Amino acid sequence: MDREGVTLTELMVTVALIGIIAGIAVPGLQAYADRSRLRQQTDLMVGVITRARIMAMREATWRVIFSPGDGTYHAYCDRNANGRRDDGEEVQGVYKLPPGVSFGSVATRGPNNTAIPDDGVSFQDNRIVFNRMGGCNAGSLYLSSKEGSAAIRVMPASGAVTVWRYTDRWVSQ
């Protein structure tokens, strides 16, 4: 028998197989997207913090302000050192956390068994203050998604930033 094309049965089997493969792949794809959003946001936040430190060493005091309730953060140059953002002072941000990422952690304790604050920010008054030497106040901040958490720690003497990732345990990056 000489035939061209496919039968309805062959087409239905092919569509069913594609459906099964897609059903297996989609949950993994969603988990990957969540991890990717968390990683991108962590990297962006580290960039804002690092830039604020560099700018403080070049110019004047820089502050990075976190608003966990709003899911936002920004940095600004506090030229007159009054602790407030005034007209004419350079601002970096306001950045909003993407959907699915929030301040906080899925872990019960932070790296090195440290306490995690309820709002995810352990810096005094939810702010980092960089001085002209690049040093700052000590603290950590935590970001989370359904697929894990990230901890960003800033060392007070140097202003150096370290990142930890959590899925089932904390791992330094």
Buried (B, 14 or more C-beta within 10 A) or exposed (E): EEEEEEEEEEEEEEEEEEEEEEEEEEEEEEBEEBBEBBBEBBEBBBEBBBBBBBBBBEEBBBBBBBBBEEBBBBBBBBBEEEEEBEEEBBEBBEBBBBEBBBBBBBBEEBBEEEEBBEBBBBBEEBBBBBBEEBBBBBBBBBBBBEBBBBBBBBEEEEBBBBBBBBEEEBEEE
